[in-house]
Amino acid sequence: MTKTMKASECKAKFLGVLDDVASKRERVIVTKNGKPVAEIVPFVEKPRTLLGAMKGSVTILGDIMSPIDVEWDALKE
């Protein structure tokens, strides 16, 4: 969910806004004269290397090693 806040209100509550962004992981759009001028987003820690960067993000459902009952078109030739 994204929250919208006037620049004057954001200035007055800035430390609290930062705490909310960090704890609730929600973005805040700051407006000036009704127009968006900035966006405060939670910081995302990026991995130092690509090796292992996707660890834990893939789930294997079922048995991927056993043969299946369907013959592939590539094997028919």
C-alpha positions as CSV (number, residue, x, y, z in Angstrom):
1,M,0.0,0.0,0.0
2,T,1.2,3.5,-0.8
3,K,0.7,6.4,1.5
4,T,0.5,10.1,0.2
5,M,1.7,13.0,2.4
6,K,2.1,16.7,1.9
7,A,5.6,18.0,2.1
8,S,4.9,20.2,5.1
9,E,3.5,17.2,7.0
10,C,6.4,15.0,6.0
11,K,8.9,17.7,7.2
12,A,7.2,17.9,10.6
13,K,7.0,14.1,11.0
14,F,10.1,13.0,9.0
15,L,11.7,10.7,11.6
16,G,8.4,9.0,12.2
17,V,7.8,8.6,8.5
18,L,11.2,6.9,8.1
19,D,10.4,4.5,10.9
20,D,7.1,3.6,9.4
21,V,8.7,3.0,5.9
22,A,11.3,0.8,7.5
23,S,8.9,-1.2,9.7
24,K,5.8,-1.5,7.5
25,R,7.8,-1.7,4.3
26,E,5.4,0.7,2.6
27,R,6.2,3.6,0.2
28,V,5.3,7.2,0.9
29,I,4.8,9.7,-1.9
30,V,5.5,13.3,-0.9
31,T,3.4,16.0,-2.7
32,K,3.9,19.7,-3.1
33,N,1.0,21.8,-4.3
34,G,-0.9,18.6,-4.9
35,K,1.8,17.2,-7.3
36,P,4.1,14.3,-6.4
37,V,7.7,15.4,-6.0
38,A,9.4,12.6,-4.1
39,E,9.0,9.0,-3.1
40,I,10.3,7.4,0.1
41,V,10.8,3.7,-0.3
42,P,12.2,0.9,2.0
43,F,15.8,0.1,1.5
44,V,16.5,-3.3,-0.1
45,E,19.8,-4.9,0.7
46,K,21.3,-6.3,-2.5
47,P,23.6,-9.3,-2.5
48,R,27.3,-8.7,-3.0
49,T,27.6,-11.5,-5.6
50,L,25.2,-13.2,-8.0
51,L,26.2,-16.6,-6.6
52,G,23.4,-17.7,-4.3
53,A,21.4,-14.5,-4.9
54,M,18.2,-16.5,-5.7
55,K,18.7,-19.0,-2.8
56,G,15.4,-19.8,-1.2
57,S,13.3,-18.1,-3.8
58,V,12.4,-21.2,-5.9
59,T,10.1,-24.0,-4.7
60,I,10.1,-27.3,-6.5
61,L,6.7,-29.0,-6.5
62,G,6.7,-32.7,-7.3
63,D,9.3,-35.0,-8.6
64,I,11.5,-33.5,-11.3
65,M,13.8,-36.4,-11.7
66,S,11.4,-39.3,-12.6
67,P,10.4,-39.7,-16.2
68,I,6.9,-38.6,-17.2
69,D,4.2,-40.5,-19.1
70,V,4.1,-38.0,-22.0
71,E,6.6,-38.5,-24.9
72,W,8.3,-35.3,-26.1
73,D,8.0,-34.3,-29.8
74,A,11.8,-34.0,-30.0
75,L,12.3,-37.7,-29.1
76,K,9.9,-38.9,-31.9
77,E,12.3,-38.2,-34.8
